[in-house]
Amino acid sequence: MGNCLTVGPNEALVVSGACCGSDDKTYIVGGWAWAWWLISDTQRITLEIMTLQPRCEDVETAEGVAITVTGVAQVKVMTEHDLLAIACEQFLGKSVMEIKAVVLQSLEGHLRSILGTLTVEQIYQDRDQFAKLVREVAAPDVGRMGIEVLSFTIKDVYDKLDYLSSLGKTQTAAVQRDADIGVAEAERDAGIREAECKKEMMDVKFKADTKMADSKRELELQKASFNQEVNTKKAEAQLAYELQAAKEQQKIRLEEIEIQVVQRKKEITIEEREIDRTDKELIATVKRPAEAEAYKMQQLAEGHKIKTVLIAQAQAEKIRKIGEAEATSIEAVGKAEAEKMRLKAEAYQQYGEAAKTALVLEALPKIAAKVAAPLARTNEIVILSGEGSRVTGEVNRLLAELPVSVNALTGVDLTKIPLLQKMTSTQA
């Protein structure tokens, strides 16, 4: 019996020993193998990259200058069957550190031998060539150990006598000089080229701006055209929508009107029934009692009217009788007054002036009473005059003016009455 062993791509599995004393060896990379118990031996060796840093201190070059060189090498065990077998013979059972130490010593030896054949300038200025030379010299030796040098580069080169620094200063000065000249020439060429580039840039910019303006104008025209088409379609769609909406709204309105008509018809039917019920109710509760009450009031009003008419007729008859009586009385009084006036007139006609004088004399007291009526409320009359004859004169003046006043009131001239003539003449 035995075991089935597997190995990854970064390792190699070596199975040695078999039945019947066979010395065959099996090398497996990234696979599996069968190992018999007790008679088969299995070992592993790494195939991963190993990084080495060979360092040679104070190694004299071809000119006798002692320098120190540090490099970096990448190596690994080769996977070809024959080379893998060689590597397994030499390194199987060793650790990675031991393998790296063996390869490192080999690389450092070759590095020392090559440094003795080159000058400092060759080593310092052409490091790639130096590293390539080291790889070419060291590769066959390490290859015979089943190791492949993947890469070798020079990491650092320096010396303790400042030889490289001095060499660098001269070179630096020359380089600085050439750099300044190159900078000046470059600035000159750059200025010329910059002006040319600016001119070309302005030309290109002008052309680009012109094309951009043309493109922008065409874009605006296209956009305006598209917007016009879009707005036209939108307007048509909006009008179609509004038209369809108006039609739908009209249909909805017609249906609503039909519903309202049906509802109104039902309401009218209900109202008619309600009116009939109300009429019947009013006839029963209002009209019949009202008609009875109206008939009652009519009869009462008719009786009251007849009573009022009879009372009015009686009152009118009474007034008529009273009026006839008063008229008869007034007629009789008037006839008596007229007879009296006729008799007075005949007497005045017969007696002439004497009758007139008597009539005036009868009226004088009444006239004097009317004239003196305002003075009746006077307690005292004072005539302001210092002479007694003056009072007499005032009285005479009043009497002299009396006939004129009577004539103006009655039309009778008192100055023609003989008695008054005598009185006035005597006073004169």
PLY file of the C-alpha trace (Angstrom):
ply
format ascii 1.0
element vertex 428
property float x
property float y
property float z
element edge 427
property int vertex1
property int vertex2
end_header
0.00 0.00 0.00
1.06 3.62 -0.34
-0.04 7.24 -0.54
-1.13 9.56 -3.34
0.87 12.79 -3.02
0.18 16.12 -4.73
2.35 19.15 -5.34
1.71 22.74 -6.49
3.30 24.58 -9.45
5.81 26.32 -7.15
7.37 23.04 -5.93
8.89 19.90 -7.39
8.18 16.46 -5.89
10.90 13.81 -6.14
9.84 10.17 -5.59
12.75 7.71 -5.42
12.78 3.98 -4.73
10.45 1.31 -6.05
9.77 -2.39 -6.03
12.47 -4.90 -6.91
15.32 -2.50 -5.99
14.70 -0.09 -8.91
16.70 3.18 -8.82
14.23 5.19 -10.99
13.37 8.69 -9.83
10.18 10.51 -10.60
10.09 14.30 -10.81
6.61 15.87 -10.52
5.88 19.62 -10.95
2.31 20.72 -10.28
0.80 17.22 -10.27
0.59 14.01 -8.24
2.47 10.79 -7.72
2.11 7.46 -5.96
4.54 6.56 -3.19
4.83 3.09 -1.68
5.08 2.70 2.01
8.48 1.73 3.42
10.18 1.45 0.02
9.57 4.90 -1.55
11.17 8.18 -0.47
9.57 11.56 -1.22
11.29 14.97 -1.07
10.35 18.48 -2.19
12.39 21.37 -3.62
11.13 24.92 -4.12
10.76 26.42 -7.58
10.06 29.99 -6.38
12.24 32.97 -7.30
15.08 33.68 -4.89
16.39 37.26 -4.57
20.12 37.64 -3.96
22.14 40.78 -3.21
25.78 40.12 -4.11
28.16 42.70 -2.61
31.86 43.19 -3.38
33.71 45.67 -1.11
36.97 47.42 -1.93
37.57 45.54 -5.15
40.34 47.02 -7.30
39.50 47.82 -10.89
41.82 47.63 -13.87
43.23 51.07 -12.88
43.74 50.02 -9.26
40.87 52.08 -7.84
39.13 50.30 -4.95
35.32 50.46 -5.31
32.36 48.79 -3.71
29.61 47.34 -5.93
26.17 46.06 -4.82
23.90 44.16 -7.17
20.50 42.44 -7.18
19.99 39.02 -8.79
16.84 36.96 -9.33
17.43 33.19 -9.62
15.36 30.03 -9.51
15.61 26.25 -9.98
15.08 25.29 -13.61
12.19 22.89 -14.40
13.67 21.05 -17.39
13.93 17.36 -16.54
17.70 17.03 -16.83
18.47 20.37 -15.16
15.90 19.70 -12.44
17.61 16.35 -11.81
21.00 18.16 -11.50
19.50 20.73 -9.08
17.93 17.96 -7.00
21.26 16.10 -6.82
23.03 19.22 -5.52
20.37 20.97 -3.40
17.77 18.35 -2.40
17.48 18.35 1.37
18.90 21.87 1.71
16.88 24.84 2.88
16.23 27.91 0.78
18.80 29.91 2.74
21.49 27.32 2.07
20.69 27.29 -1.66
20.80 31.11 -1.75
24.16 31.13 0.04
25.73 28.76 -2.50
24.47 30.72 -5.50
25.40 34.06 -3.85
29.02 33.02 -3.36
29.24 31.98 -6.99
27.81 35.29 -8.22
30.07 37.39 -5.97
33.15 35.49 -7.26
32.25 36.20 -10.86
31.46 39.82 -9.98
34.93 40.29 -8.44
36.65 38.79 -11.43
34.79 41.04 -13.86
35.44 44.21 -11.77
39.19 43.59 -12.09
38.99 43.76 -15.89
37.06 47.04 -16.18
37.77 50.70 -15.44
35.73 52.80 -13.04
34.29 54.83 -15.93
33.10 51.66 -17.71
31.48 50.33 -14.56
29.86 53.63 -13.53
28.74 54.94 -16.90
27.50 51.68 -18.47
25.93 49.72 -15.69
23.62 47.78 -17.99
26.56 46.49 -20.02
28.37 45.60 -16.83
25.34 43.68 -15.50
24.91 41.92 -18.84
28.57 40.83 -18.75
28.10 39.44 -15.23
25.04 37.45 -16.33
26.88 36.01 -19.35
29.88 34.94 -17.26
27.94 33.60 -14.25
25.07 31.90 -16.11
27.03 28.80 -17.31
28.47 28.13 -13.85
25.20 28.42 -11.94
23.44 26.63 -14.81
25.55 23.60 -14.17
24.01 23.61 -10.70
20.47 23.62 -12.20
19.98 27.32 -11.32
18.81 29.93 -13.83
19.76 33.62 -13.53
16.60 35.49 -14.44
17.98 38.98 -13.96
21.04 40.81 -12.62
21.30 44.58 -12.10
23.81 46.91 -10.46
22.22 48.57 -7.47
25.03 50.84 -6.23
28.65 51.76 -7.01
30.79 53.92 -4.71
34.32 54.32 -3.36
35.91 55.62 -0.18
38.44 57.94 -1.90
35.85 60.22 -3.61
37.17 59.13 -6.99
33.68 58.82 -8.38
32.73 62.16 -6.82
35.69 63.91 -8.48
34.94 62.21 -11.73
31.40 63.30 -11.35
32.31 66.90 -10.67
34.23 67.25 -13.94
31.51 65.53 -15.79
28.93 67.56 -13.91
30.63 70.83 -14.87
30.80 69.80 -18.49
27.26 68.62 -18.36
26.19 71.85 -16.65
27.94 73.87 -19.33
26.38 71.88 -22.08
23.10 72.07 -20.22
23.23 75.87 -20.01
24.06 76.11 -23.69
21.37 73.63 -24.44
18.90 75.55 -22.28
19.72 78.83 -24.03
19.43 77.24 -27.44
16.33 75.42 -26.33
14.79 78.65 -25.00
15.66 80.37 -28.28
14.23 77.56 -30.32
11.36 77.32 -27.90
10.62 81.06 -28.30
10.73 80.75 -32.08
8.74 77.58 -31.98
6.33 79.10 -29.46
5.72 82.08 -31.76
5.21 79.74 -34.67
2.97 77.55 -32.58
1.02 80.58 -31.38
0.57 81.70 -34.98
-0.47 78.21 -35.99
-2.65 78.05 -32.90
-4.33 81.37 -33.78
-4.85 80.16 -37.35
-6.22 76.88 -36.13
-8.26 78.66 -33.49
-9.65 81.07 -36.08
-10.53 78.17 -38.36
-11.91 76.23 -35.43
-13.94 79.24 -34.22
-15.21 79.74 -37.77
-16.17 76.10 -38.05
-17.61 76.21 -34.55
-19.65 79.29 -35.40
-20.86 77.62 -38.61
-21.61 74.44 -36.71
-23.33 76.39 -33.98
-25.36 78.31 -36.54
-26.32 75.08 -38.29
-27.09 73.55 -34.91
-29.28 76.50 -33.96
-31.03 76.31 -37.33
-31.53 72.57 -36.90
-32.71 73.09 -33.34
-35.08 75.86 -34.48
-36.37 73.57 -37.23
-36.72 70.67 -34.83
-38.34 72.92 -32.24
-40.75 74.19 -34.87
-41.65 70.64 -35.87
-41.89 69.60 -32.23
-44.01 72.64 -31.34
-46.20 72.01 -34.39
-46.68 68.38 -33.38
-47.26 69.43 -29.79
-49.79 72.04 -30.89
-51.52 69.49 -33.14
-51.47 66.94 -30.35
-52.72 69.55 -27.88
-55.49 70.64 -30.25
-56.42 67.02 -30.89
-56.37 66.37 -27.19
-58.47 69.45 -26.44
-60.87 68.56 -29.28
-61.21 65.00 -28.05
-61.50 66.27 -24.48
-64.20 68.72 -25.61
-66.05 65.89 -27.38
-65.76 63.68 -24.34
-66.81 66.56 -22.14
-69.75 67.21 -24.46
-70.76 63.54 -24.24
-70.43 63.64 -20.49
-72.44 66.86 -20.41
-75.18 65.34 -22.63
-75.32 62.29 -20.38
-75.46 64.56 -17.34
-78.27 66.56 -18.98
-80.13 63.33 -19.76
-79.64 62.24 -16.18
-80.83 65.66 -15.00
-83.85 65.44 -17.34
-84.74 62.01 -15.99
-84.23 63.24 -12.45
-86.27 66.35 -13.22
-89.07 64.25 -14.67
-89.08 62.11 -11.59
-88.99 65.23 -9.43
-91.87 66.73 -11.45
-93.87 63.52 -11.03
-93.14 63.56 -7.32
-93.97 67.27 -7.13
-97.26 66.72 -9.01
-98.17 63.96 -6.60
-97.15 66.15 -3.72
-99.21 69.03 -5.19
-102.23 66.75 -5.51
-101.74 65.58 -1.95
-101.23 69.16 -0.74
-104.32 70.33 -2.67
-106.39 67.63 -1.12
-104.94 68.37 2.27
-105.58 72.12 1.81
-109.09 71.46 0.59
-109.74 69.34 3.62
-107.93 71.46 6.19
-108.13 75.01 4.81
-110.53 75.49 1.93
-113.58 73.87 3.45
-113.20 75.63 6.81
-112.33 78.88 4.99
-115.39 78.60 2.77
-117.56 78.04 5.81
-115.93 80.95 7.61
-116.21 83.11 4.46
-119.87 82.26 4.10
-120.37 83.13 7.75
-118.50 86.42 7.36
-120.39 87.14 4.14
-123.67 86.68 5.87
-122.57 88.81 8.82
-121.21 91.47 6.45
-124.43 91.43 4.46
-126.48 91.92 7.62
-124.13 94.65 8.84
-124.33 96.33 5.44
-128.11 96.33 5.48
-128.06 97.68 9.03
-125.60 100.39 8.09
-127.63 101.32 5.01
-130.81 101.60 7.02
-129.05 103.66 9.70
-127.56 105.90 7.02
-130.90 106.32 5.31
-132.50 107.24 8.64
-129.67 109.65 9.42
-129.95 111.19 5.96
-133.68 111.57 6.37
-133.12 113.19 9.75
-130.55 115.58 8.31
-132.84 116.34 5.40
-135.74 117.13 7.74
-133.48 119.28 9.93
-132.14 121.03 6.84
-135.65 121.67 5.56
-136.61 123.07 8.94
-133.56 125.28 9.13
-134.10 126.39 5.57
-137.68 127.31 6.36
-136.52 129.17 9.46
-133.77 130.98 7.58
-136.20 131.81 4.84
-138.59 133.29 7.31
-135.80 135.26 9.06
-134.51 136.42 5.72
-137.94 137.52 4.67
-138.32 139.38 7.96
-134.91 141.02 7.58
-135.69 141.88 4.00
-138.98 143.39 5.03
-137.19 145.29 7.76
-134.59 146.56 5.31
-137.31 147.48 2.87
-139.13 149.42 5.48
-135.90 151.15 6.52
-135.18 151.98 2.94
-138.60 153.44 2.50
-138.12 155.40 5.69
-134.73 156.62 4.58
-136.21 157.53 1.26
-139.01 159.39 2.92
-136.98 161.24 5.49
-133.88 161.78 3.32
-130.89 163.35 5.05
-132.40 163.09 8.46
-132.56 159.31 8.15
-128.96 159.14 6.99
-127.88 161.32 9.84
-129.74 159.19 12.30
-128.10 156.07 10.81
-124.65 157.64 11.09
-125.28 158.72 14.60
-126.38 155.22 15.47
-123.14 153.86 13.96
-120.83 156.42 15.57
-120.87 154.82 19.03
-119.97 151.48 17.47
-117.16 153.10 15.50
-115.89 154.90 18.54
-115.98 151.64 20.48
-113.91 149.91 17.84
-111.44 152.80 17.73
-111.17 152.98 21.49
-110.89 149.20 21.95
-107.03 149.24 21.91
-107.05 152.07 24.44
-109.24 150.12 26.82
-106.19 148.20 28.01
-104.31 151.48 28.65
-104.24 152.59 32.32
-103.06 156.15 31.75
-102.49 158.58 28.86
-100.08 161.42 29.40
-99.94 164.29 26.91
-96.59 165.98 27.22
-97.31 169.69 26.80
-96.58 172.64 29.04
-99.47 174.76 27.80
-103.20 174.26 28.46
-104.15 175.71 25.11
-102.03 173.10 23.44
-104.22 170.30 24.83
-107.31 172.03 23.62
-105.78 172.43 20.19
-105.05 168.71 20.00
-108.67 167.85 20.87
-109.98 170.26 18.29
-107.65 168.78 15.69
-108.97 165.28 16.41
-112.55 166.44 16.09
-111.74 168.24 12.85
-110.28 165.04 11.38
-113.26 162.91 12.49
-115.63 163.78 9.58
-112.96 162.92 7.08
-112.46 159.53 8.67
-116.22 158.87 8.78
-116.58 159.87 5.17
-113.79 157.46 4.24
-115.47 154.62 6.19
-119.17 155.16 5.40
-119.33 157.56 2.48
-121.38 160.03 4.62
-120.16 163.57 4.71
-120.70 164.82 8.26
-119.78 168.36 7.30
-123.12 168.64 5.52
-125.11 167.83 8.61
-126.54 171.14 9.95
-125.81 170.30 13.57
-122.22 169.47 12.93
-121.89 172.54 10.70
-122.99 174.69 13.57
-120.59 172.93 15.92
-117.62 173.30 13.59
-118.48 176.92 12.80
-118.75 177.73 16.47
-115.40 176.14 17.17
-113.95 178.09 14.32
0 1
1 2
2 3
3 4
4 5
5 6
6 7
7 8
8 9
9 10
10 11
11 12
12 13
13 14
14 15
15 16
16 17
17 18
18 19
19 20
20 21
21 22
22 23
23 24
24 25
25 26
26 27
27 28
28 29
29 30
30 31
31 32
32 33
33 34
34 35
35 36
36 37
37 38
38 39
39 40
40 41
41 42
42 43
43 44
44 45
45 46
46 47
47 48
48 49
49 50
50 51
51 52
52 53
53 54
54 55
55 56
56 57
57 58
58 59
59 60
60 61
61 62
62 63
63 64
64 65
65 66
66 67
67 68
68 69
69 70
70 71
71 72
72 73
73 74
74 75
75 76
76 77
77 78
78 79
79 80
80 81
81 82
82 83
83 84
84 85
85 86
86 87
87 88
88 89
89 90
90 91
91 92
92 93
93 94
94 95
95 96
96 97
97 98
98 99
99 100
100 101
101 102
102 103
103 104
104 105
105 106
106 107
107 108
108 109
109 110
110 111
111 112
112 113
113 114
114 115
115 116
116 117
117 118
118 119
119 120
120 121
121 122
122 123
123 124
124 125
125 126
126 127
127 128
128 129
129 130
130 131
131 132
132 133
133 134
134 135
135 136
136 137
137 138
138 139
139 140
140 141
141 142
142 143
143 144
144 145
145 146
146 147
147 148
148 149
149 150
150 151
151 152
152 153
153 154
154 155
155 156
156 157
157 158
158 159
159 160
160 161
161 162
162 163
163 164
164 165
165 166
166 167
167 168
168 169
169 170
170 171
171 172
172 173
173 174
174 175
175 176
176 177
177 178
178 179
179 180
180 181
181 182
182 183
183 184
184 185
185 186
186 187
187 188
188 189
189 190
190 191
191 192
192 193
193 194
194 195
195 196
196 197
197 198
198 199
199 200
200 201
201 202
202 203
203 204
204 205
205 206
206 207
207 208
208 209
209 210
210 211
211 212
212 213
213 214
214 215
215 216
216 217
217 218
218 219
219 220
220 221
221 222
222 223
223 224
224 225
225 226
226 227
227 228
228 229
229 230
230 231
231 232
232 233
233 234
234 235
235 236
236 237
237 238
238 239
239 240
240 241
241 242
242 243
243 244
244 245
245 246
246 247
247 248
248 249
249 250
250 251
251 252
252 253
253 254
254 255
255 256
256 257
257 258
258 259
259 260
260 261
261 262
262 263
263 264
264 265
265 266
266 267
267 268
268 269
269 270
270 271
271 272
272 273
273 274
274 275
275 276
276 277
277 278
278 279
279 280
280 281
281 282
282 283
283 284
284 285
285 286
286 287
287 288
288 289
289 290
290 291
291 292
292 293
293 294
294 295
295 296
296 297
297 298
298 299
299 300
300 301
301 302
302 303
303 304
304 305
305 306
306 307
307 308
308 309
309 310
310 311
311 312
312 313
313 314
314 315
315 316
316 317
317 318
318 319
319 320
320 321
321 322
322 323
323 324
324 325
325 326
326 327
327 328
328 329
329 330
330 331
331 332
332 333
333 334
334 335
335 336
336 337
337 338
338 339
339 340
340 341
341 342
342 343
343 344
344 345
345 346
346 347
347 348
348 349
349 350
350 351
351 352
352 353
353 354
354 355
355 356
356 357
357 358
358 359
359 360
360 361
361 362
362 363
363 364
364 365
365 366
366 367
367 368
368 369
369 370
370 371
371 372
372 373
373 374
374 375
375 376
376 377
377 378
378 379
379 380
380 381
381 382
382 383
383 384
384 385
385 386
386 387
387 388
388 389
389 390
390 391
391 392
392 393
393 394
394 395
395 396
396 397
397 398
398 399
399 400
400 401
401 402
402 403
403 404
404 405
405 406
406 407
407 408
408 409
409 410
410 411
411 412
412 413
413 414
414 415
415 416
416 417
417 418
418 419
419 420
420 421
421 422
422 423
423 424
424 425
425 426
426 427
